[in-house]
Amino acid sequence: MADLTKELIITKHPAEVQIALLENKRLVELHQEKSTEQFSVGNIYVGKVRKIMPGLNAAFVNIGCDKDAFLHYLDIGPNTLTLNEFVKGVIAGGKRSLGAVTRQPALEKNGKISDVLSSGQSILVQIAKECISTKGPRITTEISFAGRYTVLVPYGDKVFVSQKIKGSAERKRLRQIVAGFKPRNFGVIVRTVAEGKTAEDLEKDINQLVKKWQVMIDKLVGAEPPVKVASELDRTSSLIRDVVNDSFHAIYVDNKELFEEVKNFMHSFSDGKDVPDIVKLYKDKTPIFEHFNVAKQIKSSFGKVVTIKNGIYLVIEQTEALCVIDVNSGNRVKSSNSQEENALQVNLAAADEIARQMRLRDIGGIIVVDFIDMSTAVNRTQLYKHMSELMTGDRARHTVLPLSKFGLMQITRQRIRPVTNIDILERCPVCQGTGKIKPAILIEENLENIINFLFQEQREGKITIELHPILYAYFTKGLISKQVKWFFRYKKWIRLRQNPDCHLLQYKFFNQDMEEIVLWDSQPKTQKGDD
């Protein structure tokens, strides 16, 4: 893993920003941030309780979304009563210090939501999960502000260190450092990336979070629900904050404005000496996703069937709450190996791709994998350990269970956003999605009818026809070719251009300005083409 090279490829479109994370040039994560997204994970709102559901021990809260947000009692923080009193006072114009209110008893884990909230009550909440399918966002009252190295929690008081930091000496060092300048009435969680960082780095990070808290408090004064009072970083910045570390090779951005934003954000938590070498502005004419082979990987990695290698393939079926993955060996059989050995090799190769697919599609909830049956317990254990190791690079919380007696592996993975689904199928340019095409024997007649219409009815000056090389050869072969006959008939030279990407019976017409003439029901219309 020491030689693993990581790159971020960021492209900006008018309606969205797409971010690709590459590890050794292999696409492992794809993020899409639409400019219309408003209710993102981490945003904080003053909402109004609309309805209490005692049977569910939950409440529906209006935060301005089309669907009311869902708040379960288990998502209510232990210090919610104290925080509610503080927020109520700030909204009314009272003191803005956390110490201004008397601390209330911590809530019990098995309490009732009707004892904490009431209909019409204003409450400070944070989005924990985005809207998924027909459901509204899931929210929590346990407010937190995430920074590069730490997380700030109001009324937390204690210092916690990420369990992923294993060294006891390092954990003790970090806890002592943070305890020395921890803000009063706040708790602090030290993140995994803080390992090895200096006291100066940690203090700077906490101070930035305190400033963010103060900005939110200023917005609370006089706030009328539902209203947003604090925003999480956009997905580009939050991904850089959570993912980028010293092992990153480069960040490529194809938009000048976004390039400057990313560069400035990197400077906000870096000493700046290596930022110019990491963040790079992409200027080539070739689209950035094509240059770094991201576009091709997207096309080959999404869809119901995913081919791996040597005939091995996965069938991925996604429902709202469950994802089922079926492993198929295809035609991969090595005669030199036993059936058990072949099954093991297929399963290990499939596990690599499954771990990647879960990150790539951001699959959450329950995942059930149907591996090739193996009779040996040692091989089943080896597969389980291999999958567990592969999942260590996944930032989402997850649990991997050993293979059941039916050969099924169950995985649970944190779900905070909808699954990323990309339609990789394209409409057939020949049949236009109907599944039926005109007889090949009539191709010449069809072309002549369109040419006649363009010259006689639409009064085009010059036209160019782009077609498959086989059709190109058919119309240009011989001393007196079809192309020459058209010249004698129409007194205008029709330029033919071969394009290997065209289907055999596909053709495109262009006018003298090389604008494509789109043919709809044999009535040509001109629009700008890609040329």
ZALO-478371 format. One record per residue (C-alpha): residue number from 0; residue in three letters; z, y, x. Coordinates in pm, whole numbers, always signed. Last residue first. Layout:
// ZALO-478371
PT,NUM,Ala,Z,Y,X
...
END
This chain:
// ZALO-478371
PT,530,Asp,-3481,+1927,-1769
PT,529,Asp,-3192,+1836,-1998
PT,528,Gly,-3389,+1944,-2303
PT,527,Lys,-3378,+2270,-2497
PT,526,Gln,-3505,+2228,-2851
PT,525,Thr,-3843,+2209,-3017
PT,524,Lys,-3901,+2036,-3351
PT,523,Pro,-4170,+1776,-3419
PT,522,Gln,-4211,+1639,-3773
PT,521,Ser,-4280,+1264,-3737
PT,520,Asp,-3953,+1178,-3912
PT,519,Trp,-3766,+1382,-3651
PT,518,Leu,-3943,+1418,-3318
PT,517,Val,-3763,+1633,-3064
PT,516,Ile,-3996,+1847,-2853
PT,515,Glu,-3816,+1873,-2521
PT,514,Glu,-3840,+2211,-2350
PT,513,Met,-4051,+2188,-2036
PT,512,Asp,-4175,+2545,-2083
PT,511,Gln,-4528,+2411,-2151
PT,510,Asn,-4391,+2180,-2423
PT,509,Phe,-4220,+1843,-2369
PT,508,Phe,-4272,+1510,-2549
PT,507,Lys,-4058,+1201,-2493
PT,506,Tyr,-4154,+834,-2505
PT,505,Gln,-3973,+505,-2559
PT,504,Leu,-4156,+173,-2601
PT,503,Leu,-4044,+17,-2270
PT,502,His,-3713,+202,-2255
PT,501,Cys,-3703,+516,-2044
PT,500,Asp,-3490,+516,-1728
PT,499,Pro,-3794,+428,-1514
PT,498,Asn,-3948,+769,-1600
PT,497,Gln,-4323,+816,-1565
PT,496,Arg,-4484,+1155,-1627
PT,495,Leu,-4808,+1208,-1815
PT,494,Arg,-4971,+1552,-1831
PT,493,Ile,-5207,+1613,-2117
PT,492,Trp,-5514,+1811,-2006
PT,491,Lys,-5666,+2010,-2288
PT,490,Lys,-6015,+1991,-2438
PT,489,Tyr,-5867,+1781,-2724
PT,488,Arg,-6115,+1491,-2726
PT,487,Phe,-6240,+1506,-2366
PT,486,Phe,-5885,+1542,-2234
PT,485,Trp,-5760,+1260,-2456
PT,484,Lys,-6033,+1036,-2309
PT,483,Val,-5907,+1122,-1959
PT,482,Gln,-5553,+1015,-2049
PT,481,Lys,-5680,+693,-2205
PT,480,Ser,-5846,+618,-1872
PT,479,Ile,-6205,+671,-1767
PT,478,Leu,-6189,+560,-1406
PT,477,Gly,-5927,+295,-1483
PT,476,Lys,-5548,+305,-1534
PT,475,Thr,-5371,+618,-1667
PT,474,Phe,-5261,+516,-2019
PT,473,Tyr,-5158,+159,-1928
PT,472,Ala,-4992,+263,-1601
PT,471,Tyr,-4774,+518,-1781
PT,470,Leu,-4686,+259,-2046
PT,469,Ile,-4563,+27,-1771
PT,468,Pro,-4387,+316,-1591
PT,467,His,-4191,+404,-1913
PT,466,Leu,-4270,+738,-2069
PT,465,Glu,-4257,+1118,-2036
PT,464,Ile,-4534,+1306,-2214
PT,463,Thr,-4614,+1663,-2114
PT,462,Ile,-4771,+1917,-2348
PT,461,Lys,-4969,+2234,-2301
PT,460,Gly,-5064,+2514,-2539
PT,459,Glu,-4886,+2387,-2852
PT,458,Arg,-5049,+2501,-3175
PT,457,Gln,-4798,+2327,-3408
PT,456,Glu,-5066,+2202,-3647
PT,455,Gln,-5370,+2117,-3433
PT,454,Phe,-5225,+2065,-3085
PT,453,Leu,-4884,+1920,-3174
PT,452,Phe,-5017,+1723,-3473
PT,451,Asn,-5301,+1568,-3272
PT,450,Ile,-5062,+1470,-2996
PT,449,Ile,-4826,+1312,-3252
PT,448,Asn,-5106,+1109,-3412
PT,447,Glu,-5241,+1010,-3069
PT,446,Leu,-4898,+884,-2961
PT,445,Asn,-4857,+673,-3273
PT,444,Glu,-5205,+521,-3234
PT,443,Glu,-5135,+423,-2873
PT,442,Ile,-4799,+265,-2965
PT,441,Leu,-4946,+67,-3258
PT,440,Ile,-4969,-266,-3074
PT,439,Ala,-4601,-238,-2986
PT,438,Pro,-4512,-272,-3354
PT,437,Lys,-4270,+0,-3474
PT,436,Ile,-3904,-56,-3406
PT,435,Lys,-3611,-188,-3611
PT,434,Gly,-3241,-196,-3529
PT,433,Thr,-3187,+127,-3720
PT,432,Gly,-2991,+299,-3444
PT,431,Gln,-3262,+543,-3339
PT,430,Cys,-3509,+250,-3293
PT,429,Val,-3635,+364,-2952
PT,428,Pro,-3352,+591,-2827
PT,427,Cys,-3093,+321,-2906
PT,426,Arg,-2771,+498,-2995
PT,425,Glu,-2521,+480,-2711
PT,424,Leu,-2215,+257,-2680
PT,423,Ile,-1937,+368,-2446
PT,422,Asp,-1708,+506,-2717
PT,421,Ile,-1395,+608,-2533
PT,420,Asn,-1051,+511,-2658
PT,419,Thr,-738,+646,-2492
PT,418,Val,-437,+506,-2675
PT,417,Pro,-240,+777,-2856
PT,416,Arg,+42,+936,-2659
PT,415,Ile,+411,+858,-2596
PT,414,Arg,+409,+478,-2576
PT,413,Gln,+627,+316,-2315
PT,412,Arg,+506,-34,-2234
PT,411,Thr,+618,-372,-2362
PT,410,Ile,+463,-682,-2209
PT,409,Gln,+449,-1033,-2349
PT,408,Met,+274,-1311,-2156
PT,407,Leu,+130,-1602,-2354
PT,406,Gly,+73,-1951,-2212
PT,405,Phe,+207,-2125,-2524
PT,404,Lys,+528,-2225,-2344
PT,403,Ser,+588,-1855,-2284
PT,402,Leu,+484,-1679,-1966
PT,401,Pro,+753,-1461,-1813
PT,400,Leu,+835,-1121,-1969
PT,399,Val,+721,-783,-1837
PT,398,Thr,+908,-468,-1939
PT,397,His,+773,-114,-1917
PT,396,Arg,+860,+250,-1865
PT,395,Ala,+545,+448,-1788
PT,394,Arg,+489,+548,-1424
PT,393,Asp,+292,+230,-1348
PT,392,Gly,+286,+144,-976
PT,391,Thr,+552,-123,-1025
PT,390,Met,+323,-291,-1279
PT,389,Leu,+126,-477,-1012
PT,388,Glu,+446,-630,-874
PT,387,Ser,+548,-757,-1219
PT,386,Met,+200,-904,-1272
PT,385,His,+219,-1092,-942
PT,384,Lys,+570,-1218,-1015
PT,383,Tyr,+458,-1356,-1354
PT,382,Leu,+147,-1517,-1203
PT,381,Gln,+353,-1686,-929
PT,380,Thr,+600,-1813,-1188
PT,379,Arg,+319,-1969,-1391
PT,378,Asn,+178,-2125,-1074
PT,377,Val,+515,-2277,-981
PT,376,Ala,+561,-2410,-1336
PT,375,Thr,+239,-2613,-1311
PT,374,Ser,+52,-2677,-1638
PT,373,Met,-160,-2363,-1644
PT,372,Asp,-336,-2237,-1958
PT,371,Ile,-577,-1946,-1907
PT,370,Phe,-394,-1625,-1997
PT,369,Asp,-341,-1490,-2348
PT,368,Val,-189,-1147,-2294
PT,367,Val,+27,-984,-2562
PT,366,Ile,+87,-609,-2533
PT,365,Ile,+360,-446,-2742
PT,364,Gly,+381,-68,-2758
PT,363,Gly,+161,+141,-2532
PT,362,Ile,-190,+132,-2389
PT,361,Asp,-259,+436,-2173
PT,360,Arg,-628,+337,-2159
PT,359,Leu,-641,+357,-1779
PT,358,Arg,-279,+261,-1723
PT,357,Met,-299,-49,-1941
PT,356,Gln,-647,-127,-1809
PT,355,Arg,-528,-122,-1447
PT,354,Ala,-251,-374,-1512
PT,353,Ile,-502,-587,-1703
PT,352,Glu,-754,-567,-1418
PT,351,Asp,-514,-702,-1156
PT,350,Ala,-380,-963,-1401
PT,349,Ala,-735,-1091,-1460
PT,348,Ala,-780,-1167,-1089
PT,347,Leu,-448,-1356,-1085
PT,346,Asn,-542,-1543,-1404
PT,345,Val,-882,-1651,-1273
PT,344,Gln,-732,-1772,-944
PT,343,Leu,-460,-1966,-1127
PT,342,Ala,-707,-2127,-1368
PT,341,Asn,-930,-2235,-1080
PT,340,Glu,-631,-2389,-902
PT,339,Glu,-531,-2583,-1215
PT,338,Gln,-888,-2708,-1270
PT,337,Ser,-895,-2834,-912
PT,336,Asn,-1086,-2647,-645
PT,335,Ser,-1396,-2750,-449
PT,334,Ser,-1607,-2740,-765
PT,333,Lys,-1540,-2372,-800
PT,332,Val,-1583,-2265,-1162
PT,331,Arg,-1646,-1913,-1282
PT,330,Asn,-1882,-1942,-1579
PT,329,Gly,-1671,-1731,-1815
PT,328,Ser,-1305,-1756,-1714
PT,327,Asn,-1180,-1579,-2026
PT,326,Val,-855,-1384,-2059
PT,325,Asp,-767,-1258,-2407
PT,324,Ile,-582,-929,-2444
PT,323,Val,-397,-844,-2766
PT,322,Cys,-266,-492,-2826
PT,321,Leu,-7,-428,-3095
PT,320,Ala,+125,-133,-3297
PT,319,Glu,-185,+50,-3421
PT,318,Thr,-426,-229,-3335
PT,317,Gln,-621,-285,-3014
PT,316,Glu,-825,-598,-2932
PT,315,Ile,-921,-638,-2567
PT,314,Val,-1149,-926,-2462
PT,313,Leu,-1132,-973,-2087
PT,312,Tyr,-1398,-1111,-1853
PT,311,Ile,-1444,-1348,-1560
PT,310,Gly,-1811,-1414,-1477
PT,309,Asn,-1766,-1387,-1102
PT,308,Lys,-1615,-1042,-1146
PT,307,Ile,-1424,-830,-1399
PT,306,Thr,-1620,-777,-1721
PT,305,Val,-1444,-580,-1994
PT,304,Val,-1522,-665,-2357
PT,303,Lys,-1390,-441,-2636
PT,302,Gly,-1500,-120,-2475
PT,301,Phe,-1388,+80,-2176
PT,300,Ser,-1409,-10,-1807
PT,299,Ser,-1784,-24,-1741
PT,298,Lys,-1874,+312,-1894
PT,297,Ile,-1567,+480,-1742
PT,296,Gln,-1650,+330,-1401
PT,295,Lys,-2001,+472,-1418
PT,294,Ala,-1872,+820,-1503
PT,293,Val,-1613,+806,-1223
PT,292,Asn,-1865,+733,-947
PT,291,Phe,-1736,+1028,-739
PT,290,His,-2067,+1216,-765
PT,289,Glu,-2112,+1115,-1130
PT,288,Phe,-1774,+1255,-1232
PT,287,Ile,-1846,+1574,-1036
PT,286,Pro,-2177,+1642,-1208
PT,285,Thr,-2452,+1669,-942
PT,284,Lys,-2515,+2036,-864
PT,283,Asp,-2261,+2039,-581
PT,282,Lys,-1983,+2300,-577
PT,281,Tyr,-1654,+2106,-589
PT,280,Leu,-1359,+2330,-504
PT,279,Lys,-1099,+2151,-294
PT,278,Val,-722,+2122,-326
PT,277,Ile,-580,+1906,-44
PT,276,Asp,-686,+2097,+269
PT,275,Pro,-592,+2438,+128
PT,274,Val,-253,+2295,+18
PT,273,Asp,-147,+2166,+361
PT,272,Lys,+59,+2464,+487
PT,271,Gly,+167,+2582,+143
PT,270,Asp,+537,+2497,+162
PT,269,Ser,+486,+2318,-165
PT,268,Phe,+640,+2353,-511
PT,267,Ser,+476,+2674,-636
PT,266,His,+191,+2645,-385
PT,265,Met,+54,+2345,-574
PT,264,Phe,+56,+2555,-891
PT,263,Asn,-138,+2828,-714
PT,262,Lys,-402,+2577,-601
PT,261,Val,-428,+2425,-947
PT,260,Glu,-471,+2766,-1109
PT,259,Glu,-727,+2875,-847
PT,258,Phe,-931,+2558,-901
PT,257,Leu,-910,+2608,-1278
PT,256,Glu,-1079,+2946,-1240
PT,255,Lys,-1344,+2814,-1000
PT,254,Asn,-1429,+2503,-1204
PT,253,Asp,-1538,+2176,-1039
PT,252,Val,-1194,+2068,-914
PT,251,Tyr,-1132,+1806,-645
PT,250,Ile,-777,+1710,-546
PT,249,Ala,-751,+1534,-211
PT,248,His,-594,+1257,-3
PT,247,Phe,-262,+1214,-177
PT,246,Ser,+6,+1026,+18
PT,245,Asp,+227,+1336,+48
PT,244,Asn,+280,+1347,-326
PT,243,Val,+85,+1424,-643
PT,242,Val,+188,+1223,-948
PT,241,Asp,+452,+1401,-1155
PT,240,Arg,+377,+1766,-1078
PT,239,Ile,+1,+1709,-1054
PT,238,Leu,+7,+1530,-1390
PT,237,Ser,+217,+1810,-1541
PT,236,Ser,-26,+2072,-1411
PT,235,Thr,-337,+1903,-1551
PT,234,Arg,-166,+1802,-1876
PT,233,Asp,-63,+2157,-1955
PT,232,Leu,+295,+2235,-1862
PT,231,Glu,+548,+2191,-2139
PT,230,Ser,+582,+2480,-2374
PT,229,Ala,+896,+2659,-2494
PT,228,Val,+991,+2846,-2812
PT,227,Lys,+749,+2699,-3064
PT,226,Val,+818,+2816,-3419
PT,225,Pro,+898,+2652,-3754
PT,224,Pro,+1136,+2813,-3805
PT,223,Glu,+1226,+3183,-3783
PT,222,Ala,+1330,+3306,-3438
PT,221,Gly,+1550,+3619,-3432
PT,220,Val,+1653,+3555,-3072
PT,219,Leu,+1518,+3213,-2972
PT,218,Lys,+1239,+3361,-2759
PT,217,Asp,+1491,+3505,-2513
PT,216,Ile,+1661,+3165,-2493
PT,215,Met,+1328,+3004,-2398
PT,214,Val,+1277,+3249,-2112
PT,213,Gln,+1631,+3176,-1993
PT,212,Trp,+1560,+2801,-1986
PT,211,Lys,+1245,+2858,-1781
PT,210,Lys,+1451,+3065,-1536
PT,209,Val,+1702,+2778,-1512
PT,208,Leu,+1413,+2540,-1441
PT,207,Gln,+1288,+2756,-1154
PT,206,Asn,+1641,+2768,-1009
PT,205,Ile,+1660,+2388,-1024
PT,204,Asp,+1338,+2350,-823
PT,203,Lys,+1445,+2603,-561
PT,202,Glu,+1780,+2426,-523
PT,201,Leu,+1610,+2089,-475
PT,200,Asp,+1368,+2214,-210
PT,199,Glu,+1642,+2400,-22
PT,198,Ala,+1870,+2097,-27
PT,197,Thr,+1597,+1901,+153
PT,196,Lys,+1381,+1623,+15
PT,195,Gly,+1408,+1262,+136
PT,194,Glu,+1393,+1113,-214
PT,193,Ala,+1324,+1391,-463
PT,192,Val,+1011,+1206,-584
PT,191,Thr,+1236,+964,-775
PT,190,Arg,+1382,+1234,-997
PT,189,Val,+1735,+1377,-978
PT,188,Ile,+1878,+1426,-1328
PT,187,Val,+2089,+1738,-1369
PT,186,Gly,+2351,+1830,-1629
PT,185,Phe,+2414,+2186,-1734
PT,184,Asn,+2731,+2365,-1845
PT,183,Arg,+2754,+2547,-1509
PT,182,Pro,+2443,+2532,-1294
PT,181,Lys,+2445,+2259,-1025
PT,180,Phe,+2472,+2420,-680
PT,179,Gly,+2697,+2177,-487
PT,178,Ala,+2651,+1889,-732
PT,177,Val,+2282,+1881,-633
PT,176,Ile,+2357,+1821,-267
PT,175,Gln,+2633,+1566,-331
PT,174,Arg,+2415,+1361,-568
PT,173,Leu,+2122,+1370,-327
PT,172,Arg,+2332,+1249,-34
PT,171,Lys,+2497,+973,-241
PT,170,Arg,+2161,+843,-358
PT,169,Glu,+2029,+855,-2
PT,168,Ala,+2326,+656,+129
PT,167,Ser,+2296,+401,-153
PT,166,Gly,+1927,+342,-81
PT,165,Lys,+1747,+223,-395
PT,164,Ile,+1588,+538,-538
PT,163,Lys,+1420,+381,-842
PT,162,Gln,+1750,+419,-1028
PT,161,Ser,+1689,+793,-1048
PT,160,Val,+2001,+994,-963
PT,159,Phe,+2234,+1136,-1229
PT,158,Val,+2445,+1451,-1194
PT,157,Lys,+2691,+1523,-1476
PT,156,Asp,+2759,+1834,-1689
PT,155,Gly,+2507,+1747,-1965
PT,154,Tyr,+2560,+2050,-2187
PT,153,Pro,+2198,+2158,-2128
PT,152,Val,+1983,+1904,-1937
PT,151,Leu,+1777,+2007,-1632
PT,150,Val,+1540,+1751,-1477
PT,149,Thr,+1489,+1742,-1101
PT,148,Tyr,+1228,+1702,-826
PT,147,Arg,+912,+1865,-963
PT,146,Gly,+1070,+2005,-1275
PT,145,Ala,+1143,+1865,-1619
PT,144,Phe,+1336,+2071,-1873
PT,143,Ser,+1547,+1868,-2116
PT,142,Ile,+1655,+1889,-2481
PT,141,Glu,+1826,+1588,-2640
PT,140,Thr,+1741,+1689,-2998
PT,139,Thr,+1454,+1442,-3008
PT,138,Ile,+1111,+1434,-3169
PT,137,Arg,+845,+1189,-3281
PT,136,Pro,+515,+1351,-3371
PT,135,Gly,+354,+1284,-3710
PT,134,Lys,+215,+946,-3802
PT,133,Thr,-135,+881,-3936
PT,132,Ser,-270,+757,-3601
PT,131,Ile,-32,+871,-3327
PT,130,Cys,+99,+1229,-3319
PT,129,Glu,+259,+1290,-2979
PT,128,Lys,+581,+1129,-2867
PT,127,Ala,+905,+1290,-2738
PT,126,Ile,+852,+1638,-2881
PT,125,Gln,+1162,+1857,-2835
PT,124,Val,+1396,+1982,-3106
PT,123,Leu,+1616,+2284,-3181
PT,122,Ile,+1744,+2276,-3541
PT,121,Ser,+1736,+2498,-3845
PT,120,Gln,+1898,+2340,-4153
PT,119,Gly,+1705,+2326,-4481
PT,118,Ser,+1819,+1972,-4559
PT,117,Ser,+2137,+1869,-4379
PT,116,Leu,+2208,+1731,-4032
PT,115,Val,+2498,+1567,-3850
PT,114,Asp,+2689,+1363,-4110
PT,113,Ser,+2364,+1279,-4290
PT,112,Ile,+2237,+1130,-3961
PT,111,Lys,+2496,+856,-3975
PT,110,Gly,+2683,+730,-3669
PT,109,Asn,+2627,+425,-3449
PT,108,Lys,+2598,+601,-3112
PT,107,Glu,+2890,+833,-3181
PT,106,Leu,+2836,+1206,-3138
PT,105,Ala,+3019,+1393,-2862
PT,104,Pro,+3303,+1616,-2981
PT,103,Gln,+3217,+1986,-3005
PT,102,Arg,+3237,+2226,-2711
PT,101,Thr,+3341,+2574,-2815
PT,100,Val,+3061,+2826,-2795
PT,99,Ala,+2996,+3107,-2544
PT,98,Gly,+2987,+2867,-2249
PT,97,Leu,+2615,+2806,-2297
PT,96,Ser,+2559,+3177,-2242
PT,95,Arg,+2323,+3367,-2472
PT,94,Lys,+2581,+3555,-2677
PT,93,Gly,+2494,+3638,-3037
PT,92,Gly,+2175,+3776,-3191
PT,91,Ala,+2162,+3554,-3499
PT,90,Ile,+1911,+3324,-3327
PT,89,Val,+2150,+3301,-3030
PT,88,Gly,+2444,+3201,-3252
PT,87,Lys,+2252,+2928,-3434
PT,86,Val,+2124,+2796,-3100
PT,85,Phe,+2481,+2768,-2964
PT,84,Glu,+2614,+2599,-3276
PT,83,Asn,+2323,+2352,-3273
PT,82,Leu,+2381,+2280,-2903
PT,81,Thr,+2745,+2194,-2966
PT,80,Leu,+2659,+1960,-3253
PT,79,Thr,+2371,+1805,-3052
PT,78,Asn,+2589,+1710,-2755
PT,77,Pro,+2545,+1332,-2794
PT,76,Gly,+2165,+1370,-2824
PT,75,Ile,+1989,+1274,-3144
PT,74,Asp,+1707,+1028,-3077
PT,73,Leu,+1915,+732,-3203
PT,72,Tyr,+1957,+919,-3533
PT,71,His,+1582,+915,-3582
PT,70,Leu,+1378,+1236,-3596
PT,69,Phe,+1023,+1217,-3730
PT,68,Ala,+802,+1527,-3723
PT,67,Asp,+641,+1639,-4048
PT,66,Lys,+263,+1590,-4054
PT,65,Asp,+27,+1887,-4041
PT,64,Cys,+242,+2027,-3758
PT,63,Gly,+445,+2347,-3798
PT,62,Ile,+776,+2204,-3676
PT,61,Asn,+892,+2072,-4014
PT,60,Val,+1153,+1801,-3964
PT,59,Phe,+1174,+1461,-4132
PT,58,Ala,+1512,+1294,-4094
PT,57,Ala,+1643,+955,-3991
PT,56,Asn,+1902,+692,-4078
PT,55,Leu,+1612,+500,-4229
PT,54,Gly,+1798,+442,-4556
PT,53,Pro,+1971,+778,-4524
PT,52,Met,+1633,+965,-4520
PT,51,Ile,+1711,+1339,-4490
PT,50,Lys,+1427,+1575,-4580
PT,49,Arg,+1286,+1908,-4463
PT,48,Val,+1499,+1985,-4159
PT,47,Lys,+1363,+2311,-4020
PT,46,Gly,+1224,+2332,-3670
PT,45,Val,+1291,+2551,-3369
PT,44,Tyr,+1046,+2401,-3128
PT,43,Ile,+1029,+2266,-2772
PT,42,Asn,+713,+2125,-2614
PT,41,Gly,+773,+1824,-2387
PT,40,Val,+503,+1597,-2529
PT,39,Ser,+219,+1802,-2675
PT,38,Phe,+185,+1951,-3023
PT,37,Gln,-80,+2218,-2972
PT,36,Glu,-402,+2042,-2866
PT,35,Thr,-708,+2256,-2945
PT,34,Ser,-815,+2300,-2581
PT,33,Lys,-843,+1923,-2550
PT,32,Glu,-670,+1753,-2258
PT,31,Gln,-820,+1422,-2153
PT,30,His,-652,+1194,-1900
PT,29,Leu,-803,+896,-1721
PT,28,Glu,-595,+672,-1497
PT,27,Val,-682,+384,-1261
PT,26,Leu,-1038,+464,-1147
PT,25,Arg,-1106,+294,-814
PT,24,Lys,-1206,+510,-514
PT,23,Asn,-910,+365,-316
PT,22,Glu,-683,+484,-596
PT,21,Leu,-857,+732,-823
PT,20,Leu,-691,+948,-1088
PT,19,Ala,-939,+1109,-1328
PT,18,Ile,-868,+1432,-1515
PT,17,Gln,-1082,+1563,-1800
PT,16,Val,-1036,+1917,-1933
PT,15,Glu,-1149,+1996,-2286
PT,14,Ala,-1355,+2207,-2526
PT,13,Pro,-1570,+2419,-2291
PT,12,His,-1570,+2148,-2023
PT,11,Lys,-1357,+2135,-1708
PT,10,Thr,-1368,+1858,-1451
PT,9,Ile,-1077,+1735,-1243
PT,8,Ile,-1096,+1450,-990
PT,7,Leu,-757,+1354,-846
PT,6,Glu,-758,+1140,-533
PT,5,Lys,-531,+872,-393
PT,4,Thr,-583,+671,-75
PT,3,Leu,-380,+352,-36
PT,2,Asp,-336,+268,+333
PT,1,Ala,+40,+226,+303
PT,0,Met,+0,+0,+0
END
